Amino acid sequence: MRYTVRFTKQAAKDVKKLTPKLQVKLKEILRNRVAVDPYSGKPLLGDLKGHYSVRLSYKDRIVYSVNDHELIVLVVRAKTHYGE
């Protein structure tokens, strides 16, 4: 069972700002890890409770939420450390 990956407007802007190398890495992580097992990311706390995070680079993270009913992973941010 695979999840469909969707992006918020902010996440789409974040992806455009990434280097081409990081864009390829992002695509691989989303396809091969997050779409297959969305709960493999680190559960977040505080304001981002209910979201998960996966490391993209030393400073960049992919922050996303999971909708089990519709099998959708919604990428909220794709750059910086939790939206700094």
C-alpha positions in Angstrom: 0.0 0.0 0.0 1.6 3.3 -1.1 0.6 6.8 -0.1 0.1 9.6 -2.5 2.5 12.5 -1.9 1.1 16.1 -2.1 2.7 19.5 -1.4 1.4 22.7 0.2 2.1 25.9 -1.7 4.9 26.7 0.8 6.5 23.2 0.3 6.4 23.6 -3.5 8.2 27.0 -3.1 10.8 25.3 -0.8 11.5 22.6 -3.4 12.2 25.2 -6.1 14.8 26.8 -3.8 16.7 23.5 -3.3 19.7 22.6 -5.3 19.1 20.1 -8.2 21.0 17.5 -6.2 18.8 18.0 -3.1 15.7 17.9 -5.3 16.7 14.5 -6.6 17.3 13.3 -3.0 14.0 14.7 -1.9 12.2 12.8 -4.7 14.0 9.5 -3.8 13.2 9.9 -0.1 9.5 10.6 -0.8 9.1 7.8 -3.2 11.1 5.1 -1.5 10.6 5.8 2.1 7.8 8.2 3.0 5.2 6.9 0.4 5.9 3.3 1.5 6.0 3.9 5.3 5.0 7.4 6.3 5.5 6.7 10.0 9.2 6.0 9.5 9.9 9.7 10.1 10.5 11.3 13.5 7.2 12.4 15.2 7.3 16.1 16.1 6.3 17.8 19.2 4.9 21.2 20.2 3.3 23.3 17.4 4.1 20.6 14.9 2.6 17.8 16.9 0.9 15.3 14.4 3.6 16.0 11.8 6.7 13.9 11.0 10.2 14.9 9.9 12.8 13.3 7.7 16.4 14.6 7.3 17.1 15.9 3.7 20.5 17.4 4.4 22.5 18.5 7.5 20.2 21.6 7.9 17.2 20.8 5.8 14.2 18.6 6.8 11.1 17.4 5.1 8.1 18.1 7.4 4.9 16.3 6.5 1.5 15.0 7.9 -0.2 11.8 7.2 -3.9 11.2 6.2 -4.6 7.4 6.6 -8.2 7.7 5.4 -7.2 9.0 2.0 -3.7 7.5 1.9 -2.1 10.9 1.4 1.2 12.3 2.7 1.1 16.2 2.7 4.5 17.8 2.6 4.3 21.0 4.6 7.9 22.2 4.4 10.9 20.9 2.5 13.7 23.3 3.5 15.4 24.6 6.7 15.1 23.1 10.1 11.4 23.0 10.8 10.7 26.2 9.0 13.3 28.5 10.5 
